[in-house]
């Protein structure tokens, strides 16, 4: 099959023929119809994750099952499926209580094993990790769920418990951030979107953000406090840097809730945060790491009935060759919305 392959950290990825994957006894092989180009893939390319070279990135995808292992009970060849980016073991205590997103034995396509920037990808423990896609939901919309949209959905609903009428500041208007804008508006919340580029902020405004703020060196927390008459009830850092996390936390009002979604790589493994404010104002700091497959049906139902439209966030669809050129540049300001890859394209 054709796949995008990294031969070195921060080197130019190449598209070439590699061996077809084989379904494990408890897993399946999926023919990839859509896979998202995400900032998390850039982190792997940049060496922020422990990967084994040569390596194929890609962790949010949808497609059709073309092979099943002997132990798979619930799925058949031809089923339309997607999966969370956390591929859980299905056996541990966390999986047993519905918290597969923090499974200590988890795998991640595109990180711990060959990912979905290829014509085919494996999903282990299929009966735990696969989610069926209704015929009314496109492959592109379903692929957006595996990381960015599902992450935003769970961050706002299960972690922050965002309520209608509350203010939320969303720092970063990429895939996760714009997903959060859409979901927050569906909940009836009032949104302040922050980004360093004007183009994504235009999209955020189209999706219903009440205010947009360009991060151009100004005091973002002060601006948010003025716009919201005292600060937001909820904040989300959808980028992942000391500056964006700090801006988001300091944008909160007293007793506010911050959700950290963006990854925070650092040489020490630690990231500075304004903890004096956290203590004095009794702020809640919440991590959010994707969403377990068992939690997808509620979100999928809202997509199926049109209440949520992740497909509106997809701005372009490219082939593997174009994706190999785009991946190294993902950390720079660029196009708004989501870029999807169709490995069947030239």
C-alpha positions in Angstrom: 0.0 0.0 0.0 1.0 3.7 -0.3 1.8 5.5 2.9 3.5 8.7 4.2 6.7 7.7 5.9 9.0 9.6 8.3 12.6 8.4 8.1 14.0 11.0 10.5 12.7 13.5 13.1 11.9 16.9 11.4 12.9 15.4 8.0 10.9 15.6 4.9 8.3 12.8 4.9 8.1 10.6 1.8 5.2 8.8 0.2 6.1 5.2 -0.9 5.0 1.6 -1.0 5.1 -0.3 2.3 3.8 -3.7 3.3 0.1 -4.1 3.9 -0.9 -4.4 7.6 -2.4 -7.6 8.9 -5.3 -7.8 11.4 -4.4 -9.0 14.9 -6.7 -11.6 16.4 -8.7 -9.0 18.3 -8.5 -6.3 15.6 -9.3 -5.2 12.1 -7.7 -3.5 9.1 -9.5 -0.4 7.9 -9.3 1.0 4.4 -8.8 4.7 5.1 -11.3 7.0 3.4 -10.4 10.2 5.3 -7.8 11.1 7.9 -7.2 14.5 9.4 -3.9 16.5 9.3 -3.7 17.5 13.0 -1.2 19.5 15.2 -0.7 16.3 17.1 0.8 14.8 13.9 3.2 17.7 13.8 4.2 17.0 17.4 5.2 13.5 16.3 7.1 14.8 13.3 8.9 17.3 15.5 10.1 14.6 17.9 7.9 15.5 20.9 6.6 11.9 21.1 8.6 8.7 21.5 8.2 7.1 18.0 10.2 4.4 16.2 11.6 5.2 12.8 10.7 4.7 10.0 7.2 5.8 11.0 3.8 6.6 9.5 1.8 9.4 11.2 -1.9 9.8 11.4 -4.3 9.2 14.3 -7.8 10.5 13.4 -9.5 8.6 10.6 -12.5 6.8 9.2 -13.0 4.1 6.6 -14.3 0.7 5.8 -13.3 -2.6 7.4 -11.5 -4.9 4.9 -10.2 -7.6 7.3 -11.2 -8.9 10.7 -9.2 -10.9 13.2 -10.5 -14.3 14.4 -11.5 -13.0 17.8 -13.6 -10.0 16.7 -17.3 -10.4 17.6 -19.1 -7.2 16.8 -17.8 -6.1 13.4 -17.8 -7.3 9.8 -16.0 -6.6 6.6 -17.8 -3.6 4.9 -18.7 -1.8 8.1 -18.2 2.0 8.1 -16.2 2.8 11.2 -14.0 5.3 13.1 -12.1 5.1 16.4 -10.8 7.5 19.1 -7.1 8.3 18.8 -6.7 6.5 22.2 -6.9 2.9 21.3 -7.6 1.2 24.6 -6.9 -2.3 25.8 -10.5 -3.1 26.9 -9.2 -5.2 29.8 -8.0 -2.8 32.6 -10.0 -1.2 35.4 -10.2 2.2 33.6 -11.6 0.6 30.5 -14.0 -1.4 32.6 -15.5 1.8 34.2 -15.8 3.6 30.9 -12.6 5.7 31.1 -10.8 4.2 28.1 -9.3 7.6 27.2 -6.9 7.2 30.1 -6.2 3.5 29.6 -2.6 2.8 30.9 -2.1 0.2 28.3 -3.3 2.4 25.4 -1.9 2.5 21.9 -2.2 5.4 19.5 -2.2 5.1 15.8 0.5 7.4 14.3 2.3 7.4 17.6 2.9 4.0 19.1 2.3 2.2 15.8 1.9 2.9 12.1 -0.9 5.4 11.6 -3.5 6.4 9.1 -1.6 8.5 6.6 -1.8 5.4 4.5 -4.3 3.4 2.4 -4.8 1.0 5.3 -4.5 1.1 9.1 -4.9 -1.4 12.0 -7.3 -1.0 14.9 -6.5 -3.4 17.8 -9.1 -4.4 20.4 -11.8 -3.7 17.8 -14.8 -4.6 20.0 -13.7 -1.9 22.5 -12.5 0.8 20.2 -14.6 0.9 17.0 -17.6 3.2 16.4 -20.0 2.6 13.6 -20.7 5.5 11.2 -24.3 6.2 10.1 -24.8 6.4 6.4 -25.9 10.0 6.9 -22.4 11.0 8.3 -19.6 11.5 5.8 -16.2 9.9 6.1 -14.7 13.4 6.5 -17.0 14.3 9.3 -16.4 11.0 11.1 -12.6 11.4 10.7 -12.8 14.8 12.5 -14.2 13.0 15.5 -11.3 10.8 16.4 -9.2 13.6 17.9 -10.2 17.2 17.5 -14.0 17.3 17.6 -14.4 14.5 20.2 -11.7 16.1 22.3 -13.5 19.4 22.3 -16.9 17.8 22.9 -15.7 15.9 26.0 -13.6 18.9 27.2 -16.6 21.2 27.3 -19.4 18.8 28.3 -17.8 16.1 30.5 -14.9 18.1 32.0 -15.8 21.8 32.2 -19.6 21.1 32.4 -20.2 24.3 30.3 -23.7 25.7 30.6 -25.8 27.9 28.4 -25.3 31.6 29.1 -21.7 31.1 30.5 -18.8 32.9 28.9 -16.0 30.7 27.5 -12.6 31.8 26.2 -11.1 29.5 23.5 -7.5 30.2 22.8 -6.5 28.8 19.4 -8.9 28.6 16.4 -7.5 25.5 14.8 -9.4 22.2 14.5 -9.9 21.8 18.3 -10.6 25.4 18.9 -13.2 25.8 16.1 -14.8 22.5 17.2 -15.1 24.0 20.6 -16.7 27.2 19.2 -19.3 25.1 17.4 -20.1 22.9 20.4 -20.1 25.9 22.9 -22.6 27.7 20.7 -24.8 24.6 20.4 -24.9 24.6 24.3 -25.9 28.3 24.3 -22.6 29.6 25.7 -21.1 32.9 24.8 -17.8 32.6 23.1 -14.6 34.7 23.0 -12.2 33.2 20.4 -8.5 34.1 20.4 -5.9 33.3 17.7 -2.8 34.8 16.3 -4.1 34.9 12.7 -7.2 36.8 11.4 -8.4 34.0 9.0 -9.3 31.4 11.7 -11.0 34.2 13.7 -13.3 34.9 10.7 -14.3 31.3 10.7 -14.8 31.4 14.5 -17.1 34.4 14.0 -19.0 32.6 11.3 -19.5 29.7 13.8 -21.0 32.1 16.3 -18.2 33.5 18.4 -19.5 36.7 20.0 -16.0 38.3 20.2 -12.7 37.5 18.4 -9.4 38.7 19.7 -6.2 38.6 17.6 -3.2 37.7 19.8 -0.8 40.3 18.5 1.1 41.1 21.7 -1.8 42.7 23.5 -2.8 41.8 27.1 -5.3 39.0 26.2 -6.6 38.4 29.7 -7.3 42.1 30.2 -9.2 42.3 27.0 -11.3 39.2 27.9 -12.1 40.5 31.3 -13.4 43.7 29.8 -15.4 41.9 27.1 -17.0 39.5 29.6 -17.4 41.9 32.5 -15.1 40.1 34.9 -13.7 37.1 33.0 -14.9 33.9 31.5 -16.5 31.1 33.4 -14.6 28.5 31.3 -11.4 28.7 29.3 -9.7 26.3 26.9 -6.2 26.3 25.7 -6.5 24.5 22.3 -2.9 25.3 21.3 -0.5 24.1 23.9 2.2 26.6 25.0 3.2 28.3 28.2 1.8 31.6 26.8 -1.5 30.3 25.6 -2.2 28.3 28.7 -1.4 31.3 30.9 -3.6 33.6 28.8 -6.5 31.2 29.1 -6.1 30.7 32.8 -5.8 34.4 33.5 -8.9 35.1 31.4 -11.1 33.3 33.9 -13.2 35.0 36.5 -13.1 33.8 40.1 -14.1 30.2 40.6 -13.7 29.6 36.9 -12.7 26.3 35.2 -9.8 25.9 32.8 -9.5 22.9 30.4 -6.1 22.1 29.0 -6.4 20.4 25.6 -3.3 21.5 23.7 -0.2 19.5 24.3 2.5 21.2 26.3 5.9 19.8 25.3 8.9 20.9 27.2 12.4 19.6 27.8 11.7 19.1 31.5 8.2 17.7 31.1 6.9 20.6 33.2 5.1 23.8 32.1 4.9 27.0 34.1 1.4 28.1 35.0 0.0 31.1 37.0 -0.7 29.0 40.1 -0.9 32.0 42.5 -4.0 33.1 40.6 -5.3 29.5 40.7 -5.1 29.5 44.5 -6.3 33.0 45.2 -9.3 32.8 42.9 -10.0 29.0 43.5 -9.8 28.1 39.8 -10.2 24.5 38.6 -7.5 23.2 36.3 -8.8 20.2 34.2 -7.0 18.0 31.7 -8.9 16.4 28.8 -7.5 13.6 26.7 -9.8 12.6 23.9 -13.0 10.6 24.5 -13.8 6.9 24.9 -15.7 5.0 22.3 -18.5 4.3 24.7 -19.2 8.0 24.9 -19.6 8.6 21.1 -23.3 7.6 20.6 -24.6 10.9 22.2 -22.3 13.0 20.1 -22.9 11.0 16.9 -26.7 11.4 17.4 -26.3 15.2 17.5 -24.3 15.0 14.2 -26.8 12.6 12.6 -29.7 15.0 13.3 -27.7 18.1 12.2 -27.3 19.8 15.6 -23.5 19.6 15.2 -21.8 19.8 11.8 -18.1 18.9 12.0 -18.1 18.6 8.2 -18.4 22.4 8.1 -14.9 22.7 9.6 -13.3 20.8 6.7 -11.8 23.4 4.5 -9.9 21.1 2.0 -9.1 17.5 1.1 -5.7 16.6 -0.2 -3.7 13.5 -1.2 -0.7 12.0 0.6 1.8 13.8 -1.5 0.4 17.2 -0.6 0.0 16.2 3.0 3.7 15.3 3.2 4.5 18.9 2.1 2.0 20.4 4.6 2.9 18.4 7.7 6.3 20.1 8.5 4.7 23.6 8.2 1.8 23.0 10.6 3.3 24.9 13.5 3.2 28.1 11.4 0.1 30.2 11.1 -1.8 28.8 8.1 -5.2 27.9 6.7 -8.2 27.9 9.0 -10.3 24.9 9.7 -9.4 21.2 9.1 -7.4 19.6 6.3 -8.5 16.1 5.5 -6.4 13.5 3.6 -7.9 11.0 1.2 -5.1 8.4 0.6 -6.8 7.3 -2.6 -6.1 10.7 -4.2 -2.9 11.1 -6.3 
